[in-house]
Amino acid sequence: MLLPPGSESHSFEPTPQNIIAIKNSNLFIYPGGENSDWVERILDSISNVFESMIVLNMLDLVDAVEEEIVEGMEKEEEEEQAYDEHVWTSPQNAKAIVAAITEALCELDSANAEFFRQNASAYFTQLDELDASFKAVVDGAKRKTIIFGDRFPFRYLADAYGLQYFAAFPGCSTDTEPSAATVAFLINKVRSEKLPVVFHIELSNERMADTISEATGAKKLLLHSCHNLTKNDFEKSLTYLDVQKANVVNLKEALW
């Protein structure tokens, strides 16, 4: 893993040691999208080793969608529409990614192909169970709207389960300070729809969510977008499944 625990994934700059590690790898996996420009530059510079390296761009492994601007959300005029790279937030997308990784491992180490495929099959079952948990929460909910006092990297999760959302910024916007109008809109939306929860994402300063929570009485909760783990969570060996199961619990509190 190149990204250190607790670090901001969108401002990551590779070290010379990182570049050497990529060059020497047999399998390199990265998210894709506009925040992976540094990856593309490195891959272009070492294209002569591609014959011995398998490269997986996760954005290419699923049906990608563009980021969208919903009511109340801020967008800089000069920004171009970009594909949302947070494909892993949907468990079914995660299955497609796991399938591609499995086949890459089988190609690299054919002697252990059966071992990889058995493990993948077991993991598919767990991802299907996670998917069913999300569906059960949404199907049994009395509301389908969620509010984020933060950026919104959950387009694929929202699309998968038919959720409506309102947030300050789309995807991985570099903006972190919303206008007074945006904050007022989100506060009014919480009040008008009587929403019990305002979400924030991991490794956020949480100031915007705090403001909305204090103004409305809504409970502030984490919906983890699986960008990165804190150092403490990493040392506890938290997994994608652990994080997403916690998301199911918090989503239920927001929707029920």
VOSE-359419 format. One record per atom (N, C-alpha, C, O): residue in one letter; x negated, y negated, z. Coordinates in steps of 0.02 Angstrom, whole numbers, padded with zeros to 5 digits, always signed. Atoms other than C-alpha are relative to their C-alpha. Example, Ala and Ser with C-alpha at 12.3 -4.5 7.8 and 13.67 -1.06 7.14 Angstrom:
BEGIN
a-00045+00059+00000a-00615+00225+00390a-00045-00060+00000a-00097-00059+00033s+00042+00059-00003s-00684+00053+00357s+00039-00055+00037s+00014-00110+00045
This chain:
BEGIN
m-00042+00059+00000m+00000+00000+00000m-00044-00062+00000m-00085-00071+00045l+00042+00059+00005l-00079-00164-00055l+00023-00055+00048l-00018-00092+00075l-00027+00054-00039l+00036-00279+00042l-00007+00014+00074l+00019+00065+00098p+00008-00012-00072p-00013-00295+00226p+00067-00006+00036p+00109-00046+00015p-00062+00005-00038p+00128-00267+00352p+00010-00071+00027p-00038-00103+00051g-00016+00066-00026g+00215-00428+00401g-00014-00058-00046g+00003-00115-00030s+00018+00055+00046s+00154-00528+00252s+00057-00014-00048s+00100+00028-00060e-00051+00023+00047e+00262-00625+00130e-00016+00028-00069e-00068+00013-00098s+00014-00035+00063s+00277-00521-00028s-00002-00047-00060s-00036-00031-00110h-00006+00043+00059h+00316-00667-00144h-00060-00046-00010h-00069-00074-00064s+00059+00043+00006s+00158-00765-00108s-00065+00041+00004s-00119+00013+00014f+00058-00044-00005f+00041-00615-00107f-00050-00013-00056f-00031-00019-00114e+00054+00007+00049e-00126-00639-00194e-00048+00058+00011e-00073+00066+00067p+00044-00058-00009p-00233-00484-00225p-00072-00020+00013p-00097-00069-00014t+00071+00009-00013t-00409-00474-00158t-00040+00038-00053t-00011+00080-00088p+00041-00040+00046p-00555-00408-00263p+00005+00075+00016p+00003+00117-00029q-00006-00070-00019q-00539-00247-00162q+00066+00030-00025q+00069+00089-00045n-00065-00022+00027n-00355-00235-00212n-00005+00017-00074n+00020+00068-00097i+00007-00010+00073i-00400-00252-00395i-00039+00064-00015i-00022+00101-00061i+00039-00062+00009i-00531-00115-00380i+00044+00061+00015i+00041+00111-00020a-00043-00057-00018a-00404-00002-00294a+00050+00015-00055a+00063+00073-00071i-00047-00010+00056i-00279-00030-00435i-00036+00033-00059i-00011+00081-00089k+00037-00026+00057k-00411+00004-00567k-00018+00073+00010k-00020+00111-00039n+00020-00069-00013n-00461+00167-00482n+00059+00047+00014n+00050+00106+00027s-00058-00041-00017s-00284+00229-00455s+00022+00043-00058s+00010+00028-00116n-00030-00044+00051n-00200+00371-00547n+00073-00019-00013n+00099-00009-00068l-00070+00020+00005l-00024+00306-00513l+00008-00067+00034l-00010-00076+00092f-00010+00067-00028f+00020+00123-00488f+00073-00019-00008f+00101-00017-00063i-00072+00016-00001i+00197+00071-00439i+00009-00072+00024i-00021-00092+00074y-00011+00069-00020y+00257-00108-00431y+00072-00021-00017y+00104+00011-00059p-00071+00018+00009p+00425-00200-00425p+00019-00024-00069p+00072-00007-00094g-00017+00032+00063g+00417-00294-00589g+00033-00067+00013g+00041-00087+00071g-00032+00066-00008g+00501-00462-00621g-00050-00056+00006g-00111-00045+00003e+00043+00059+00003e+00435-00637-00608e-00050-00004+00057e-00101-00037+00051n+00047+00002-00056n+00352-00610-00439n-00057+00050-00008n-00100+00056+00036s+00055-00048+00014s+00241-00476-00516s-00045-00024-00056s-00079+00015-00088d+00043+00027+00053d+00152-00593-00637d-00073+00017+00012d-00110+00032-00035w+00070-00017-00015w-00011-00560-00546w-00016+00072-00018w-00073+00088-00037v+00010-00070+00019v+00013-00374-00577v-00012+00005-00075v-00058+00039-00097e+00006-00003+00073e+00036-00400-00763e-00068-00025-00022e-00098+00003-00068r+00066+00026+00019r-00124-00503-00771r-00054+00052+00013r-00099+00061-00027i+00050-00051-00017i-00223-00367-00684i+00004+00059-00048i-00047+00084-00072l-00008-00057+00045l-00149-00229-00792l-00026-00016-00070l-00056+00026-00103d+00026+00020+00066d-00190-00327-00949d-00077+00002-00001d-00107+00019-00051s+00073+00004-00003s-00369-00347-00890s-00033+00069+00004s-00092+00076-00010i+00029-00067-00006i-00392-00160-00860i+00035+00049-00046i+00038+00109-00033s-00039-00043+00046s-00291-00094-01006s-00040+00057-00028s-00012+00107-00052n+00041-00054+00027n-00439+00012-01059n+00002+00063+00042n-00020+00115+00019v-00004-00060-00042v-00406+00131-00913v+00070+00030+00001v+00083+00077+00038f-00069-00023-00002f-00222+00157-00951f+00009+00073-00017f+00057+00105+00005e-00007-00069+00019e-00254+00327-01026e-00002+00047+00061e+00027+00101+00060s+00005-00042-00060s-00294+00394-00853s+00044-00025+00058s+00040+00000+00114m-00043+00029-00052m-00165+00290-00757m+00073+00000-00022m+00089-00019-00078i-00071+00006+00012i+00023+00305-00745i+00025-00062+00036i+00012-00071+00096v-00025+00062-00028v+00107+00137-00716v+00076+00001+00000v+00107+00013-00052l-00073+00002-00006l+00287+00124-00652l+00022-00069+00021l+00005-00092+00076n-00032+00064-00015n+00378-00042-00659n+00072+00016+00021n+00112+00037-00020m-00066-00021-00025m+00532-00015-00549m+00058-00035-00035m+00111-00005-00043l-00053+00036+00035l+00632-00147-00641l+00020+00034-00065l+00077+00029-00088d-00013-00036+00063d+00617-00041-00799d+00035+00067+00010d+00056+00098-00038l-00027-00067-00014l+00686+00114-00712l+00075+00000+00013l+00105+00054+00022v-00072+00005-00015v+00863+00050-00682v+00032-00049-00049v-00002-00079-00091d-00035+00050+00040d+00996-00056-00766d-00007-00067+00035d+00030-00083+00082a+00015+00064-00033a+00927-00227-00721a+00054-00052-00014a+00084-00052-00068v-00048+00055+00008v+01040-00377-00695v-00036-00066+00016v-00086-00067+00052e+00029+00065-00013e+01001-00562-00694e+00024-00028+00067e+00079-00012+00090e-00022+00035-00059e+01005-00666-00537e+00059-00044-00020e+00064-00067-00077e-00058+00042+00015e+01167-00764-00525e+00006-00055+00052e-00016-00049+00109i-00013+00056-00045i+01216-00929-00450i+00074+00001+00018i+00117-00008-00025v-00069-00001-00022v+01373-00916-00346v+00018-00067+00032v-00026-00108+00045e-00024+00063-00028e+01478-01056-00273e-00039-00019+00063e-00049+00022+00108g+00035+00025-00058g+01383-01163-00149g-00074+00011+00000g-00110-00015+00043m+00071-00018+00001m+01212-01095-00198m-00040-00053-00038m-00016-00082-00087e+00043+00049+00031e+01069-01210-00243e-00045+00033-00053e-00068+00089-00044k+00045-00024+00053k+00967-01191-00402k-00035-00060-00030k-00003-00110-00048e+00037+00054+00031e+00829-01301-00469e+00016-00001-00075e+00018+00051-00108e-00021+00007+00070e+00875-01369-00640e-00051+00030-00049e-00032+00058-00100e+00051-00024+00047e+00709-01319-00719e-00010+00075+00002e-00045+00102-00040e+00009-00072-00005e+00721-01139-00664e+00036+00036-00056e+00092+00019-00075e-00031-00042+00050e+00755-01010-00798e+00032+00060+00033e+00011+00083+00087q-00032-00059-00027q+00871-00865-00770q-00049+00059-00002q-00083+00069-00052a+00048-00055-00004a+00771-00713-00713a+00036+00063+00022a+00089+00060+00054y-00027-00063-00024y+00805-00531-00684y-00014+00008+00075y-00067-00010+00099d+00007-00013-00072d+00833-00484-00503d-00040+00064+00008d-00019+00118-00014e+00044-00058-00006e+00690-00367-00457e+00014+00043+00060e-00021+00093+00071h-00011-00037-00063h+00764-00304-00293h+00043+00062-00012h+00095+00072+00020v-00040-00056+00024v+00825-00146-00375v+00010+00053+00053v+00060+00089+00052w-00001-00053-00051w+00789-00035-00224w+00054-00009+00052w+00066+00037+00091t-00051+00011-00052t+00927-00113-00117t+00061+00045-00011t+00099+00056+00036s-00053-00048+00014s+01050+00006-00201s-00028+00071+00007s-00077+00087-00027p+00025-00069-00008p+01026+00188-00144p+00000+00040-00065p-00044+00082-00076q+00000-00036+00063q+01075+00252-00316q-00057-00022-00046q-00085+00018-00083n+00060+00022+00036n+00940+00144-00395n-00062+00032+00030n-00108+00051-00006a+00058-00032-00033a+00820+00213-00265a-00008+00072-00025a-00064+00095-00033k+00004-00068+00027k+00863+00387-00330k-00035+00001-00068k-00077+00044-00081a+00031+00004+00067a+00814+00337-00507a-00075-00013+00006a-00115+00015-00032i+00071+00015-00010i+00650+00267-00443i-00037+00061+00027i-00091+00077+00003v+00030-00060-00028v+00613+00423-00340v-00009+00053-00055v-00060+00087-00057a+00004-00049+00055a+00650+00531-00493a-00060-00014-00045a-00096+00031-00065a+00056+00018+00044a+00523+00435-00597a-00067+00012+00036a-00114+00036+00005i+00062-00012-00038i+00391+00442-00459i-00015+00075+00004i-00072+00096-00003t+00009-00073-00004t+00420+00629-00442t-00030+00027-00064t-00077+00067-00062e+00025-00026+00064e+00392+00661-00627e-00072-00023-00011e-00112+00013-00041a+00068+00024+00006a+00235+00553-00622a-00048+00043+00042a-00102+00060+00019l+00042-00042-00043l+00166+00654-00476l-00009+00070-00030l-00063+00099-00027c+00003-00066+00031c+00208+00816-00565c-00048+00001-00060c-00084+00049-00071e+00046+00005+00057e+00114+00757-00719e-00072-00004+00024e-00117+00025-00008l+00068+00009-00026l-00038+00709-00615l-00026+00062+00036l-00086+00075+00037d+00020-00058-00041d-00038+00866-00508d+00049+00057-00013d+00091+00074+00030s-00048-00051+00021s+00054+01003-00600s+00001+00061+00045s+00051+00096+00049a+00003-00058-00043a-00004+01136-00479a+00048-00006+00059a+00070+00044+00087n-00045+00012-00057n+00105+01057-00345n+00068-00027-00022n+00105-00055+00019a-00062+00029+00026a+00251+01009-00457a+00062+00025+00037a+00107-00014+00052e-00059-00028-00034e+00374+01126-00372e+00008-00031+00069e+00064-00045+00091f-00001+00032-00066f+00327+01053-00202f+00029-00070-00005f+00071-00089+00036f-00026+00068+00009f+00359+00876-00265f+00075+00001-00015f+00112-00040+00013r-00071-00001+00020r+00526+00923-00343r+00045+00023+00057r+00101-00001+00064q-00040-00021-00058q+00586+01013-00187q+00009-00058+00049q+00063-00069+00076n-00004+00057-00045n+00544+00862-00080n+00046-00055-00028n+00084-00086+00008a-00044+00050+00032a+00629+00747-00205a+00073+00020+00005a+00116-00023+00019s-00069-00023-00006s+00785+00854-00204s+00028-00012+00070s+00085-00033+00078a-00022+00012-00069a+00794+00844-00015a+00011-00075+00012a+00058-00094+00048y-00007+00073-00009y+00770+00656-00023y+00061-00027-00038y+00095-00072-00014f-00061+00020+00036f+00906+00638-00156f+00062+00011+00044f+00107-00030+00045t-00056-00014-00044t+01025+00720-00032t+00007-00054+00053t+00063-00076+00068q-00001+00052-00050q+00978+00592+00100q+00023-00067-00029q+00059-00105+00003l-00022+00062+00032l+01001+00449-00022l+00074+00002-00017l+00108-00049-00011d-00071-00007+00013d+01171+00515-00072d+00041-00010+00064d+00094-00040+00064e-00034+00009-00064e+01219+00522+00112e+00000-00074+00020e+00049-00099+00047l+00004+00071-00014l+01160+00342+00133l+00050-00038-00043l+00086-00082-00019d-00048+00030+00046d+01262+00291-00020d+00071+00010+00026d+00112-00036+00024a-00068-00015-00026a+01416+00376+00055a+00014-00041+00063a+00071-00061+00074s-00010+00040-00061s+01389+00283+00219s+00018-00072-00018s+00063-00101+00012f-00017+00068+00022f+01389+00115+00131f+00071-00002-00028f+00109-00048-00013k-00067-00001+00029k+01544+00163+00032k+00054+00006+00053k+00105-00027+00048a-00049-00009-00053a+01635+00219+00189a+00011-00065+00038a+00068-00082+00056v-00007+00064-00035v+01599+00054+00275v+00041-00049-00040v+00087-00082-00014v-00036+00048+00042v+01661-00049+00128v+00072+00022-00012v+00117-00019-00010d-00068-00025+00013d+01811+00062+00092d+00046-00011+00061d+00105-00023+00053g-00041+00008-00060g+01870+00048+00273g+00003-00070+00026g+00033-00081+00079a+00006+00068-00026a+01836-00138+00291a+00063-00041-00012a+00101-00028-00058k-00057+00046+00009k+01965-00275+00313k-00021-00062-00040k+00021-00103-00058r+00024+00055+00042r+01856-00398+00217r-00057+00026-00044r-00087+00077-00029k+00053-00021+00047k+01733-00387+00072k-00051-00056-00012k-00089-00053-00059t+00043+00058+00010t+01639-00552+00094t-00054-00002+00053t-00042+00010+00112i+00056+00009-00047i+01467-00578+00172i-00032-00068-00013i-00031-00094-00068i+00033+00066+00003i+01374-00739+00210i-00073+00008+00020i-00090+00041+00069f+00072+00000-00015f+01186-00764+00206f-00024-00071+00012f-00018-00114-00032g+00034+00063-00012g+01102-00911+00289g-00073+00008-00019g-00118+00000+00022d+00067-00021+00022d+00952-00866+00184d+00001+00009-00075d+00050-00008-00109r+00001-00023+00069r+00897-00808+00013r+00041+00064-00005r+00057+00096+00045f-00043-00058+00009f+00998-00667-00063f-00031+00050-00049f-00019+00046-00109p+00030-00051+00043p+00897-00518-00129p+00041+00065-00002p+00012+00119-00007f-00043-00060-00005f+01047-00399-00122f+00050+00006-00057f+00103+00035-00049r-00047-00002+00056r+01126-00417-00293r+00021+00072-00017r+00079+00085-00030y-00015-00069+00019y+01114-00230-00329y+00042+00035+00053y+00085+00076+00037l-00040-00028-00054l+01185-00183-00159l+00071-00027-00005l+00119+00011+00001a-00067+00030+00005a+01330-00305-00179a+00038+00028-00060a+00098+00044-00054d-00033-00027+00059d+01367-00243-00355d+00022+00073+00010d+00075+00093-00012a-00014-00072-00009a+01360-00060-00302a+00063+00011+00041a+00099+00060+00030y-00056-00012-00045y+01493-00081-00168y+00056-00052-00004y+00100-00054+00039g-00054+00047+00011g+01600-00223-00234g+00005-00054+00053g+00061-00073+00072l+00000+00052-00051l+01549-00354-00107l-00005-00069-00032l-00040-00079-00081q+00007+00070+00018q+01573-00540-00128q-00049-00032+00049q-00049-00015+00108y+00049+00030-00045y+01434-00647-00059y-00008-00075-00013y+00005-00100-00068f+00018+00070+00004f+01386-00826-00024f-00067-00008+00036f-00077+00020+00090a+00067+00009-00029a+01207-00881+00011a-00027-00067-00021a+00002-00101-00063a+00030+00065+00016a+01094-01031+00004a-00039+00001-00066a-00036-00046-00105f+00043-00005+00059f+00977-00970-00133f+00006+00069-00030f+00020+00118+00005p-00001-00066+00032p+00974-00829-00261p-00065+00038+00011p-00117+00008+00024g+00058-00044+00003g+00855-00681-00257g-00058-00020+00043g-00053-00023+00104c+00061+00018-00036c+00680-00733-00210c-00020-00072-00016c-00078-00086-00031s+00014+00070+00010s+00693-00919-00233s-00057-00022+00046s-00061+00000+00103t+00055+00026-00041t+00538-01009-00171t+00025-00053+00049t-00011-00072+00095d-00029+00049-00045d+00652-01136-00088d+00019+00033+00066d+00043+00089+00067t-00020-00026-00066t+00680-01113+00098t+00040-00051+00040t+00071-00033+00091e-00037+00052-00036e+00757-01278+00152e+00060-00021-00042e+00052-00054-00094p-00060+00017+00038p+00937-01299+00093p+00021-00072+00011p+00000-00104+00060s-00027+00067-00010s+01025-01464+00069s+00055+00002+00053s+00080+00055+00070a-00055+00005-00049a+01152-01525+00196a+00065+00025-00030a+00107+00054+00004a-00062-00022+00034a+01288-01490+00067a+00005+00076-00001a+00060+00103+00008t+00000-00073+00001t+01238-01307+00053t+00016+00028+00069t+00057+00073+00076v-00013-00023-00068v+01235-01283+00241v+00073-00013+00019v+00105+00030+00049a-00070+00017-00015a+01404-01371+00257a+00047+00048-00036a+00097+00070-00007f-00042-00046+00038f+01477-01260+00121f+00003+00068+00035f+00057+00096+00044l+00002-00066-00031l+01420-01100+00208l+00036-00001+00068l+00070+00047+00086i-00035+00007-00064i+01483-01162+00377i+00076+00001-00011i+00113+00035+00024n-00072+00003+00015n+01653-01202+00302n+00026+00068-00024n+00083+00087-00009k-00021-00066+00025k+01659-01032+00215k+00007+00048+00058k+00056+00087+00060v-00006-00044-00060v+01626-00941+00380v+00064-00017+00038v+00100+00028+00058r-00060+00021-00038r+01763-01043+00464r+00064+00018-00037r+00111+00044-00007s-00062-00009+00038s+01892-01031+00325s+00018+00074-00007s+00077+00091-00007e-00013-00071+00008e+01873-00843+00304e-00008+00039+00065e-00001+00101+00067k+00006-00031-00067k+01845-00811+00490k-00050+00059+00000k-00035+00113+00024l+00050-00051+00006l+01686-00714+00456l-00039+00006+00066l-00062-00044+00093p+00030-00008-00066p+01610-00640+00615p-00076+00002+00000p-00107-00002+00053v+00073-00010+00004v+01430-00623+00553v-00030-00045-00053v-00001-00055-00107v+00042+00033+00051v+01300-00729+00464v-00065+00038-00002v-00096+00051+00050f+00060-00041+00008f+01154-00631+00394f-00062-00042-00015f-00058-00098-00041h+00064+00025+00023h+00970-00670+00373h-00039+00061-00024h-00021+00118-00009i+00041-00054+00024i+00835-00566+00289i-00063+00007+00044i-00075-00036+00086e+00060-00012-00040e+00675-00494+00363e-00054-00052-00013e-00058-00080-00068l+00058+00046+00004l+00523-00604+00397l+00021-00070-00020l-00019-00107-00049s-00026+00067+00013s+00631-00760+00381s-00011-00043+00062s-00018-00018+00117n+00004+00043-00058n+00615-00913+00491n+00068-00005+00037n+00071-00029+00093e-00068-00006-00028e+00803-00890+00523e+00032-00066+00020e+00085-00067+00051r-00028+00065-00021r+00832-01077+00547r+00069-00013-00029r+00113-00038+00006m-00065+00012+00032m+00974-01087+00423m+00054+00043+00030m+00109+00019+00043a-00049-00044-00031a+01062-00936+00496a+00016-00022+00071a+00073-00017+00093d-00011+00026-00068d+01038-01010+00670d+00049-00059-00002d+00095-00063+00039t-00043+00059+00006t+01120-01173+00615t+00072+00020-00012t+00118-00006+00019i-00068-00023+00016i+01270-01083+00540i+00031+00036+00059i+00090+00026+00075s-00024-00037-00058s+01286-00968+00690s+00021-00048+00056s+00074-00039+00086e-00015+00047-00053e+01281-01113+00813e+00063-00042-00016e+00101-00059+00029a-00056+00042+00019a+01409-01213+00714a+00066+00038-00002a+00120+00008+00005t-00062-00039+00011t+01534-01071+00691t+00014+00052+00054t+00070+00075+00061g-00009-00054-00048g+01505-00946+00830g-00010+00069-00031g-00004+00119+00004a+00012-00064+00033a+01468-00811+00702a-00064+00031+00027a-00112-00005+00042k+00058-00035-00025k+01344-00680+00760k-00053+00004-00054k-00038+00018-00112k+00056-00004+00047k+01173-00684+00676k-00027+00071+00000k-00046+00098+00052l+00026-00068+00006l+01118-00514+00610l-00048+00005-00059l-00046-00036-00106l+00047-00014+00054l+00981-00445+00500l+00030+00048-00051l+00058+00100-00032l-00009-00049+00054l+01014-00365+00332l-00068+00005-00035l-00090-00043-00067h+00070-00009+00020h+00845-00295+00284h-00004+00018-00074h+00026+00067-00096s+00004-00012+00073s+00801-00305+00099s-00059+00044-00020s-00072+00053-00079c+00053-00049+00013c+00653-00185+00116c-00058-00029-00042c-00090+00008-00079h+00060+00029+00032h+00522-00307+00050h-00063+00025+00035h-00110+00047+00003n+00059-00018-00040n+00402-00269+00191n+00023+00011+00071n+00079-00008+00090l-00013-00012-00070l+00396-00215+00372l-00044-00045+00044l-00098-00065+00023t+00045+00032-00048t+00331-00306+00524t-00055+00050+00018t-00048+00110+00007k+00055-00043-00021k+00168-00238+00591k+00025+00051+00051k+00005+00110+00049n-00027-00045-00051n+00263-00164+00738n+00042+00056-00030n+00035+00114-00012d-00042-00051+00033d+00391-00075+00628d-00042+00047-00043d-00027+00107-00047f+00044-00042+00040f+00253-00013+00514f-00035+00051+00043f-00042+00110+00024e+00035-00046-00045e+00161+00062+00661e+00048+00052+00029e+00026+00106+00049k-00050-00049-00021k+00324+00147+00712k+00019+00048-00056k+00059+00094-00046s-00013-00041+00060s+00328+00224+00537s+00073-00003-00022s+00102+00047-00044l-00068+00008+00026l+00499+00153+00494l+00000+00012-00075l-00045-00009-00111t-00006-00016+00071t+00557+00214+00324t+00057-00039-00032t+00095-00074+00001y-00055+00030+00037y+00673+00151+00189y+00067+00024+00028y+00113-00016+00036l-00063-00027-00027l+00808+00266+00258l+00016-00030+00069l+00073-00047+00082d-00010+00030-00066d+00784+00198+00435d+00028-00071-00006d+00076-00089+00027v-00020+00070+00009v+00801+00019+00377v+00070-00005-00029v+00110-00045-00007q-00066+00002+00032q+00951+00053+00266q+00056+00026+00046q+00112+00001+00043k-00050-00023-00048k+01042+00150+00402k+00018-00055+00049k+00075-00062+00069a-00013+00058-00042a+01023-00002+00514a+00042-00051-00037a+00084-00084-00007n-00041+00045+00041n+01094-00106+00371n+00073+00022-00001n+00118-00020+00001v-00069-00025+00000v+01248+00006+00366v+00036-00022+00064v+00093-00044+00062v-00030+00019-00065v+01279-00028+00552v+00016-00074+00001v+00071-00093+00022n-00011+00073-00001n+01260-00217+00533n+00051-00022-00051n+00089-00069-00038l-00050+00017+00051l+01363-00223+00374l+00070+00016+00026l+00117-00021+00013k-00064-00018-00028k+01504-00134+00464k+00024-00053+00049k+00083-00070+00051e-00020+00052-00048e+01502-00266+00601e+00023-00063-00037e+00067-00099-00013a-00019+00059+00039a+01516-00401+00467a+00067+00008-00036a+00102-00042-00047l-00059-00011+00043l+01658-00321+00369l+00062+00024+00038l+00118+00015+00014w-00057-00031-00035w+01768-00235+00499w+00033-00049+00049w+00081-00032+00082
